[in-house]
Amino acid sequence: MKIQAKVFLPGEVARVLDETARRTRRSKSEIMVAALASYLSPDSAEATEAAVTRRLDRMSRQIERLERDVTISNEAVALFVRTWLRNAPSMNSSDDQAAGHSHGMRPTGCRTCGGEDRGHKYITCSGRGARRR
């Protein structure tokens, strides 16, 4: 037994319903009955919760992979910089002055160990950051 019901739809919803009915070659009533049955079924809440849980789990795994990849990238950059700083020739005094390190502007050594070699501060700070993770 079918009961007639009058339903008022917003314009956009009515347009989407028309397009869907035309595309699937099904009646609007059939589409609306299926939508209402799906919405009112007691299992829909459980199915929705399961779908959300699956999506959250997938997103959690993706974020963990991204964190791992960023950590690996950071370590690779730190190794590259360390190697480059060890192998790049030191600047002579004229280059040092041109870079603005004259008249007391040159950075001093490490406060904790007094390290004066190039890149010491960068290497120790990036190492501390990697240990915190």
C-alpha distance (Angstrom), angle and dihedral (degrees) to the residues before:
residue distance angle dihedral
M1 . . .
K2 3.77 . .
I3 3.78 124.8 .
Q4 3.76 121.1 -157.0
A5 3.81 115.2 -126.8
K6 3.77 128.5 -175.6
V7 3.80 112.7 -138.6
F8 3.80 127.9 -174.7
L9 3.81 113.4 -147.1
P10 3.80 129.6 -171.5
G11 3.80 113.3 -108.6
E12 3.80 95.4 -107.8
V13 3.82 93.0 49.6
A14 3.81 90.9 48.3
R15 3.82 90.4 50.6
V16 3.81 92.3 50.2
L17 3.83 89.9 47.2
D18 3.82 90.8 51.9
E19 3.81 92.3 48.6
T20 3.80 92.6 47.0
A21 3.80 92.4 48.6
R22 3.80 90.9 49.2
R23 3.81 93.9 45.3
T24 3.82 96.2 46.3
R25 3.82 94.1 35.8
R26 3.78 91.5 -129.7
S27 3.78 128.0 126.9
K28 3.79 120.6 -98.6
S29 3.80 89.2 -121.9
E30 3.80 91.3 55.7
I31 3.80 91.7 50.4
M32 3.81 92.6 47.3
V33 3.83 92.4 48.0
A34 3.82 90.4 51.7
A35 3.82 91.4 47.4
L36 3.81 93.0 48.7
A37 3.81 92.4 45.8
S38 3.79 90.3 51.3
Y39 3.80 92.2 46.7
L40 3.80 95.1 47.0
S41 3.80 99.2 41.3
P42 3.82 113.5 111.9
D43 3.81 91.2 -132.5
S44 3.79 93.4 58.4
A45 3.81 92.9 81.6
E46 3.81 91.7 50.9
A47 3.79 92.1 45.0
T48 3.79 90.8 49.5
E49 3.80 91.3 49.1
A50 3.80 91.2 49.1
A51 3.79 91.4 49.1
V52 3.80 91.8 49.4
T53 3.80 90.8 47.5
R54 3.82 91.3 51.4
R55 3.79 91.0 49.2
L56 3.80 92.8 48.3
D57 3.80 90.9 49.3
R58 3.79 90.9 50.5
M59 3.80 91.5 48.1
S60 3.80 90.6 48.4
R61 3.81 91.0 53.5
Q62 3.81 90.6 47.8
I63 3.81 91.8 51.3
E64 3.82 90.8 48.9
R65 3.81 89.7 52.3
L66 3.80 90.5 48.6
E67 3.81 91.2 50.7
R68 3.79 90.3 50.5
D69 3.81 91.9 48.0
V70 3.81 92.6 48.8
T71 3.80 90.9 49.7
I72 3.81 90.8 50.8
S73 3.82 90.9 47.3
N74 3.80 91.8 49.9
E75 3.80 91.6 50.3
A76 3.80 91.1 48.3
V77 3.81 91.7 51.4
A78 3.81 90.9 47.7
L79 3.82 90.8 51.3
F80 3.80 90.9 48.0
V81 3.81 92.8 49.8
R82 3.80 91.8 46.0
T83 3.82 91.4 50.6
W84 3.79 92.7 44.6
L85 3.78 92.7 49.6
R86 3.81 91.3 49.4
N87 3.81 94.1 48.8
A88 3.81 102.2 36.2
P89 3.78 114.0 95.0
S90 3.79 117.5 -107.6
M91 3.79 118.9 -108.1
N92 3.77 117.4 -103.9
S93 3.79 120.4 -128.2
S94 3.84 95.2 -93.3
D95 3.82 91.0 52.1
D96 3.79 88.9 45.8
Q97 3.80 91.4 54.4
A98 3.80 91.6 46.0
A99 3.79 89.0 53.5
G100 3.83 89.5 56.6
H101 3.80 98.0 -109.0
S102 3.77 94.9 124.1
H103 3.81 127.8 102.6
G104 3.79 96.6 36.2
M105 3.81 95.7 -48.8
R106 3.81 93.2 113.6
P107 3.81 111.6 109.9
T108 3.79 115.0 -109.9
G109 3.78 126.9 -126.8
C110 3.78 127.3 -82.3
R111 3.80 113.4 -62.2
T112 3.78 93.6 -139.4
C113 3.81 102.8 43.7
G114 3.83 104.6 7.7
G115 3.81 93.7 -120.3
E116 3.79 111.2 175.9
D117 3.81 102.1 178.2
R118 3.78 118.8 113.9
G119 3.76 115.2 -86.6
H120 3.79 94.2 13.2
K121 3.79 94.2 128.0
Y122 3.82 92.7 46.5
I123 3.79 93.0 49.3
T124 3.79 95.3 47.2
C125 3.81 93.8 45.3
S126 3.80 93.5 47.4
G127 3.80 89.0 47.3
R128 3.81 90.8 52.9
G129 3.79 90.0 49.4
A130 3.81 91.9 50.9
R131 3.83 91.5 49.7
R132 3.83 91.3 53.5
R133 3.79 91.3 60.5
